[in-house]
Amino acid sequence: MNYYRYQFVSHCPINGDSIVYELLIASEKVVMVESIEAACKSMERALHEVLADVLQRKLGGEQTLTARHGAVDVRTERNEVVS
């Protein structure tokens, strides 16, 4: 199993707050570091849950996305879809 952890900043589309996210990916496959950076940088404004869905589609693996928005800690988990 390969593990990738990455921190990045995105902005809330509702109030514009800067939010620091932490993405953890666990994957049997290799996920290119450059792909992780590019996918996260492309999401400048998004709701947390939408961000998690998009990153899951782009990067795969089992993902946990965490952030603090105001006084609320938010954590989403996305599992790899096996077809």
TIGU-487379 format. One record per residue (C-alpha): residue in one letter; x, y, z. Coordinates in nm, 3 decimals. Example, Ala and Ser with C-alpha at 12.3 -4.5 7.8 and 13.67 -1.06 7.14 Angstrom:
2
+-----+---------+---------+---------+
: res :       X :       Y :       Z :
+-----+---------+---------+---------+
:   a :   1.230 :  -0.450 :   0.780 :
:   s :   1.367 :  -0.106 :   0.714 :
+-----+---------+---------+---------+
//
This chain:
83
+-----+---------+---------+---------+
: res :       X :       Y :       Z :
+-----+---------+---------+---------+
:   m :   0.000 :   0.000 :   0.000 :
:   n :   0.126 :   0.348 :  -0.088 :
:   y :   0.034 :   0.652 :   0.124 :
:   y :   0.038 :   1.013 :   0.010 :
:   r :  -0.032 :   1.313 :   0.236 :
:   y :  -0.067 :   1.662 :   0.094 :
:   q :  -0.173 :   2.000 :   0.237 :
:   f :  -0.321 :   2.273 :   0.022 :
:   v :  -0.541 :   2.582 :   0.044 :
:   s :  -0.876 :   2.631 :  -0.123 :
:   h :  -1.142 :   2.897 :  -0.071 :
:   c :  -1.499 :   2.858 :   0.043 :
:   p :  -1.735 :   2.951 :  -0.243 :
:   i :  -1.989 :   3.082 :   0.009 :
:   n :  -1.785 :   3.330 :   0.218 :
:   g :  -1.439 :   3.326 :   0.056 :
:   d :  -1.259 :   3.198 :   0.367 :
:   s :  -0.918 :   3.041 :   0.303 :
:   i :  -0.928 :   2.680 :   0.420 :
:   v :  -0.626 :   2.456 :   0.474 :
:   y :  -0.702 :   2.101 :   0.365 :
:   e :  -0.512 :   1.783 :   0.429 :
:   l :  -0.556 :   1.500 :   0.180 :
:   l :  -0.449 :   1.145 :   0.259 :
:   i :  -0.453 :   0.888 :  -0.021 :
:   a :  -0.396 :   0.516 :   0.031 :
:   s :  -0.354 :   0.326 :  -0.295 :
:   e :  -0.221 :  -0.003 :  -0.424 :
:   k :  -0.127 :   0.187 :  -0.742 :
:   v :   0.134 :   0.457 :  -0.781 :
:   v :  -0.017 :   0.805 :  -0.773 :
:   m :   0.214 :   1.059 :  -0.929 :
:   v :   0.301 :   1.339 :  -0.688 :
:   e :   0.267 :   1.590 :  -0.971 :
:   s :  -0.088 :   1.467 :  -1.034 :
:   i :  -0.180 :   1.521 :  -0.669 :
:   e :  -0.037 :   1.873 :  -0.671 :
:   a :  -0.208 :   1.965 :  -1.000 :
:   a :  -0.547 :   1.825 :  -0.896 :
:   c :  -0.544 :   2.013 :  -0.566 :
:   k :  -0.421 :   2.339 :  -0.717 :
:   s :  -0.699 :   2.327 :  -0.979 :
:   m :  -0.964 :   2.342 :  -0.704 :
:   e :  -0.940 :   2.707 :  -0.603 :
:   r :  -1.304 :   2.735 :  -0.487 :
:   a :  -1.521 :   2.441 :  -0.391 :
:   l :  -1.734 :   2.302 :  -0.113 :
:   h :  -1.548 :   2.043 :   0.092 :
:   e :  -1.768 :   1.753 :  -0.017 :
:   v :  -1.751 :   1.851 :  -0.385 :
:   l :  -1.374 :   1.883 :  -0.356 :
:   a :  -1.357 :   1.529 :  -0.212 :
:   d :  -1.567 :   1.390 :  -0.499 :
:   v :  -1.354 :   1.557 :  -0.767 :
:   l :  -1.024 :   1.447 :  -0.611 :
:   q :  -1.156 :   1.090 :  -0.585 :
:   r :  -1.239 :   1.084 :  -0.956 :
:   k :  -0.906 :   1.240 :  -1.057 :
:   l :  -0.670 :   1.050 :  -0.826 :
:   g :  -0.840 :   0.729 :  -0.712 :
:   g :  -0.740 :   0.528 :  -0.406 :
:   e :  -0.898 :   0.551 :  -0.065 :
:   q :  -0.904 :   0.916 :   0.036 :
:   t :  -0.957 :   1.112 :   0.355 :
:   l :  -0.993 :   1.489 :   0.325 :
:   t :  -0.991 :   1.699 :   0.643 :
:   a :  -1.016 :   2.071 :   0.711 :
:   r :  -1.134 :   2.323 :   0.967 :
:   h :  -1.387 :   2.574 :   0.842 :
:   g :  -1.450 :   2.834 :   1.108 :
:   a :  -1.504 :   2.634 :   1.427 :
:   v :  -1.614 :   2.318 :   1.244 :
:   d :  -1.383 :   2.026 :   1.166 :
:   v :  -1.489 :   1.850 :   0.847 :
:   r :  -1.371 :   1.504 :   0.739 :
:   t :  -1.480 :   1.317 :   0.429 :
:   e :  -1.381 :   0.969 :   0.325 :
:   r :  -1.399 :   0.834 :  -0.026 :
:   n :  -1.330 :   0.474 :  -0.121 :
:   e :  -1.199 :   0.361 :  -0.454 :
:   v :  -1.474 :   0.239 :  -0.683 :
:   v :  -1.397 :  -0.108 :  -0.813 :
:   s :  -1.563 :  -0.195 :  -1.142 :
+-----+---------+---------+---------+
//
